[in-house]
Amino acid sequence: MKFKILLLAVLGFVFTTIAQSKEELAAKEFFWGKDDKYKNANEIPDKWKNESAVVIYKNINYDYHKFGKRVTYKNSIRKRIKLLDKNAVEEFSKFSFKNRFRSTKGLYTWRNKGKVFFAIKIVKPNGKEIAIDVDKEAIAQDDGNYKIAIANLEVGDIVDYYFYSVEPFKSPYEYIFDPVERTLSDEYPIMNFKLYLETENDFFINFKSINGAPKLKEIKTDKRNFRKYVLEASDIEKQDFPRWFYPLAEVPAIKMQTYFARSGKFENRATAFLPENEKIIKSNVSQNEILELYDTRFRPSGNIGDVKGFLKGKTFHSNEEKVIAVYYYMRHYYLTRFIEFMVVAKTQILDNAFYMPALIQNQKEFVRYFTLFLAKNKIPYNIVVGTKRYNGNIKDLLIEENVDLVVRVNTKNKVYASFFSPHTDINYISPYLEGTDIYLLSANKKGKMTEIKGGKLPSSSYKDNLSFKEYKLKLNDDFSEIKIDVKTKLKGYSKTSDQYDRMIFSDYVYEDYKKYDTKDFISLLKGYGLIIGKKKRQQTKQKLDAVITKLKGKQKKYFKEQTEAELSVGEKDIEDYTYKIEKTGRYGINTNFVFTEAFKLKNKYIKKAGPNYILEIGKFIGGQVKIKDKNRKRDANIYMTNPRSYDYKIILEIPEGYKVVGLDKLNKSVDNTTGAFISTAKVIENKLIIETSKQYKHNFEPKENWSKMLAFLDEANQFYNEKILLKKEK
């Protein structure tokens, strides 16, 4: 019996090996077989002779097929590239790939691991082909990837390679594939581009060509349930992807998403803009389709009895005031009061973390709960349907995952409510949504969506999004160190990322407990006195306190690292570092997140020059954007996250017996329609006081304004390099 089992195991291995070999051969035939029209394509146009490399052929493929309950998703890419300089040779001398991976799709087992076939060949200028033995040359890495180095590449060679991924999985009755959003262009010019799409029944395809990309065309096939499409383009110029650029807003590109549904029942419950049937490639979404999809999904619903309890006995001067109060209460009741529980569960402090039935987990659930409160209080509202600016215009909406939802409350001063995270404020709209075109959904008294119309979201100003730092500097007697006290104030969008990065849960959760008079985790344990005794509670508290102490150690390390990064100094250059969070800034988009720091900076930014000292005072405004020569000419429009300003106040206590020389270089002013850098410096009594303001006035600038932006960016960078002389008085 044992022999038979062993024999079957060996045969199984042989069959698997043969199957893998067949797939590998099929991939090779698919790209490099007898039908390869680009096998002998070696020449490039004269206009691209001075490029670093030219893509002779780029081919992308998406294949969706099923057999019974199994689905196989294949995607692949081939590039045939001519290398024209040493940079390109270096670029294509190394490849990295993963040959096996566990599928994250549907229902899967270890047998459903995906496979990647990678192959590469080099074509020499004389036409000789050199196939690389990937199995022999690839070296396994610790992260599960393989790396391969291509030896003896030369200028003039052609690199021809492909990646062919096969991902089988056992599908449930429905599955939505990750969206595909990509530009046709590349960092190198492309002579010929082809994208193929293969599909069959039960696969619903949304596909849209945007920004002037060619349309997808159907290829006739002999099989009734099998469909094939192609998108072809040629003579595609290279595309630079510079700082502050959203390719999908301007560059020819495609958007695609595939939804698998075994029957009409699953089609109807899909949160997606599906075509009428699988034979149609959907390329547009109408306003009525948006209204129809969201009508059934956003009827006001949920259990908000605790909100009613919160409002009991309270009076408000206006509905606006009531809405704001309820928003922050809901943020606590449906989110932050559970964060301590989550920490306990994650750190396994207690065996059983308690069930959290009231936790609101996504923006769609938030919309239902919040609009229920509005409807019950007869406060008019709209549901905002928008998409972030880097996705393109709302009129090109195709992928439901790209939708952002916000509730607009139509009080005297309109109030915007977004799905909350621990620090999200009322009137916080994602900066990527600001100023965008939107759709507004209106509901009747029963909550049914009855109307949709266009609109536009408001925009903030650079004054609303402020980062302010005040440095107080004092030199020691021998000028070997600078004692520094820093106070930072952040508001608007300038505070959001710092709130997440710099605060641990105890910095704000306990603040909410106090504000709303709710119990912390340890206090709640008392309600389980018969199950969790006093001794167990004490042990749990000690463990939780130990977790907080550990997190505070990491927090201090993060604060210090951020200061080191801003001042461009090393770990050993800063001593006696301390910090303190003064205000969390969590109750109003215009309230400040405030923290202070103190430390000593050793042997940095000050040098002796005879009896005098040179101080690199400009370094205290932090590193500045320096535009390289190759990027000073720009052909792309400028997209930034949001308008903003960075203000600094530097107060230097002038050492006794010295005076400051070089103030004229610290007074600068460049101010135009795109932004500004303004600085002033003056001496008052024994203090040098410097104030600077760097302003980005808009979230978008046309490329024609690039020279104006360069003007204030260059001025700020110049200030960063300025020095003063502390001259010894006679």
Rosetta blueprint (number, residue, H / E / L):
1 M L
2 K H
3 F H
4 K H
5 I H
6 L H
7 L H
8 L H
9 A H
10 V H
11 L H
12 G H
13 F H
14 V H
15 F H
16 T H
17 T H
18 I H
19 A H
20 Q H
21 S H
22 K H
23 E H
24 E H
25 L H
26 A H
27 A H
28 K H
29 E H
30 F H
31 F H
32 W H
33 G L
34 K L
35 D L
36 D L
37 K L
38 Y L
39 K L
40 N L
41 A L
42 N L
43 E L
44 I L
45 P L
46 D H
47 K H
48 W H
49 K L
50 N L
51 E L
52 S L
53 A E
54 V E
55 V E
56 I E
57 Y E
58 K E
59 N E
60 I E
61 N E
62 Y E
63 D E
64 Y E
65 H E
66 K E
67 F E
68 G L
69 K L
70 R E
71 V E
72 T E
73 Y E
74 K E
75 N E
76 S E
77 I E
78 R E
79 K E
80 R E
81 I E
82 K E
83 L E
84 L L
85 D L
86 K H
87 N H
88 A H
89 V H
90 E H
91 E H
92 F L
93 S L
94 K E
95 F E
96 S E
97 F E
98 K L
99 N L
100 R E
101 F E
102 R L
103 S L
104 T L
105 K L
106 G L
107 L E
108 Y L
109 T L
110 W H
111 R H
112 N H
113 K L
114 G E
115 K E
116 V E
117 F E
118 F E
119 A E
120 I E
121 K E
122 I E
123 V E
124 K L
125 P L
126 N L
127 G L
128 K L
129 E E
130 I E
131 A E
132 I L
133 D L
134 V H
135 D H
136 K H
137 E H
138 A L
139 I E
140 A E
141 Q L
142 D L
143 D L
144 G L
145 N L
146 Y E
147 K E
148 I E
149 A E
150 I L
151 A L
152 N L
153 L L
154 E L
155 V L
156 G L
157 D L
158 I E
159 V E
160 D E
161 Y E
162 Y E
163 F E
164 Y E
165 S E
166 V E
167 E E
168 P E
169 F E
170 K E
171 S L
172 P L
173 Y L
174 E E
175 Y E
176 I E
177 F L
178 D L
179 P L
180 V E
181 E E
182 R E
183 T E
184 L L
185 S L
186 D L
187 E L
188 Y L
189 P L
190 I E
191 M E
192 N E
193 F E
194 K E
195 L E
196 Y E
197 L E
198 E E
199 T E
200 E E
201 N L
202 D L
203 F E
204 F E
205 I E
206 N E
207 F E
208 K E
209 S E
210 I E
211 N L
212 G L
213 A L
214 P L
215 K L
216 L L
217 K E
218 E E
219 I E
220 K L
221 T L
222 D L
223 K L
224 R L
225 N L
226 F E
227 R E
228 K E
229 Y E
230 V E
231 L E
232 E E
233 A E
234 S E
235 D E
236 I E
237 E L
238 K L
239 Q L
240 D L
241 F L
242 P L
243 R L
244 W L
245 F L
246 Y L
247 P H
248 L H
249 A H
250 E L
251 V L
252 P L
253 A E
254 I E
255 K E
256 M E
257 Q E
258 T E
259 Y E
260 F E
261 A E
262 R L
263 S L
264 G H
265 K H
266 F H
267 E H
268 N H
269 R L
270 A L
271 T L
272 A L
273 F L
274 L L
275 P L
276 E L
277 N L
278 E L
279 K L
280 I L
281 I L
282 K E
283 S L
284 N L
285 V L
286 S L
287 Q H
288 N H
289 E H
290 I H
291 L H
292 E H
293 L H
294 Y H
295 D H
296 T H
297 R H
298 F L
299 R L
300 P L
301 S L
302 G L
303 N L
304 I L
305 G H
306 D H
307 V H
308 K H
309 G H
310 F H
311 L H
312 K L
313 G L
314 K L
315 T L
316 F L
317 H L
318 S L
319 N H
320 E H
321 E H
322 K H
323 V H
324 I H
325 A H
326 V H
327 Y H
328 Y H
329 Y H
330 M H
331 R H
332 H H
333 Y H
334 Y L
335 L L
336 T H
337 R H
338 F H
339 I H
340 E H
341 F H
342 M H
343 V H
344 V H
345 A H
346 K H
347 T H
348 Q L
349 I L
350 L L
351 D L
352 N L
353 A L
354 F L
355 Y L
356 M L
357 P L
358 A L
359 L L
360 I L
361 Q L
362 N L
363 Q H
364 K H
365 E H
366 F H
367 V H
368 R H
369 Y H
370 F H
371 T H
372 L H
373 F H
374 L H
375 A H
376 K H
377 N L
378 K L
379 I L
380 P L
381 Y E
382 N E
383 I E
384 V E
385 V E
386 G E
387 T E
388 K L
389 R H
390 Y H
391 N H
392 G L
393 N L
394 I H
395 K H
396 D H
397 L L
398 L L
399 I L
400 E H
401 E H
402 N H
403 V E
404 D E
405 L E
406 V E
407 V E
408 R E
409 V E
410 N L
411 T L
412 K L
413 N L
414 K L
415 V E
416 Y E
417 A E
418 S E
419 F L
420 F L
421 S L
422 P L
423 H L
424 T L
425 D L
426 I L
427 N L
428 Y L
429 I L
430 S L
431 P L
432 Y L
433 L L
434 E L
435 G L
436 T L
437 D E
438 I E
439 Y E
440 L E
441 L E
442 S E
443 A E
444 N L
445 K L
446 K L
447 G L
448 K L
449 M E
450 T E
451 E E
452 I E
453 K E
454 G E
455 G E
456 K E
457 L L
458 P L
459 S L
460 S L
461 S L
462 Y L
463 K L
464 D L
465 N L
466 L E
467 S E
468 F E
469 K E
470 E E
471 Y E
472 K E
473 L E
474 K E
475 L E
476 N L
477 D L
478 D L
479 F L
480 S L
481 E E
482 I E
483 K E
484 I E
485 D E
486 V E
487 K E
488 T E
489 K E
490 L E
491 K L
492 G L
493 Y H
494 S H
495 K H
496 T H
497 S H
498 D H
499 Q H
500 Y H
501 D H
502 R H
503 M L
504 I L
505 F H
506 S H
507 D H
508 Y H
509 V H
510 Y H
511 E H
512 D H
513 Y H
514 K H
515 K H
516 Y H
517 D L
518 T L
519 K L
520 D L
521 F H
522 I H
523 S H
524 L H
525 L H
526 K H
527 G H
528 Y H
529 G L
530 L L
531 I L
532 I L
533 G L
534 K H
535 K H
536 K H
537 R H
538 Q H
539 Q H
540 T H
541 K H
542 Q H
543 K H
544 L H
545 D H
546 A H
547 V H
548 I H
549 T H
550 K H
551 L H
552 K H
553 G H
554 K H
555 Q H
556 K H
557 K H
558 Y H
559 F H
560 K H
561 E H
562 Q H
563 T H
564 E H
565 A H
566 E H
567 L H
568 S L
569 V L
570 G L
571 E H
572 K H
573 D H
574 I E
575 E E
576 D E
577 Y E
578 T E
579 Y E
580 K E
581 I E
582 E E
583 K E
584 T L
585 G L
586 R L
587 Y L
588 G L
589 I L
590 N L
591 T L
592 N L
593 F E
594 V E
595 F E
596 T E
597 E E
598 A E
599 F E
600 K E
601 L E
602 K E
603 N L
604 K L
605 Y L
606 I E
607 K E
608 K E
609 A E
610 G L
611 P L
612 N E
613 Y E
614 I E
615 L E
616 E L
617 I H
618 G H
619 K H
620 F H
621 I H
622 G L
623 G L
624 Q L
625 V L
626 K L
627 I L
628 K L
629 D H
630 K H
631 N H
632 R L
633 K L
634 R L
635 D L
636 A L
637 N L
638 I E
639 Y E
640 M L
641 T L
642 N L
643 P L
644 R E
645 S E
646 Y E
647 D E
648 Y E
649 K E
650 I E
651 I E
652 L E
653 E E
654 I L
655 P L
656 E L
657 G L
658 Y E
659 K E
660 V E
661 V E
662 G L
663 L H
664 D H
665 K H
666 L H
667 N L
668 K E
669 S E
670 V E
671 D E
672 N L
673 T L
674 T L
675 G E
676 A E
677 F E
678 I E
679 S E
680 T E
681 A E
682 K E
683 V E
684 I E
685 E L
686 N L
687 K E
688 L E
689 I E
690 I E
691 E E
692 T E
693 S E
694 K E
695 Q E
696 Y E
697 K L
698 H L
699 N L
700 F E
701 E E
702 P L
703 K H
704 E H
705 N H
706 W H
707 S H
708 K H
709 M H
710 L H
711 A H
712 F H
713 L H
714 D H
715 E H
716 A H
717 N H
718 Q H
719 F H
720 Y H
721 N L
722 E L
723 K L
724 I E
725 L E
726 L E
727 K E
728 K E
729 E L
730 K L
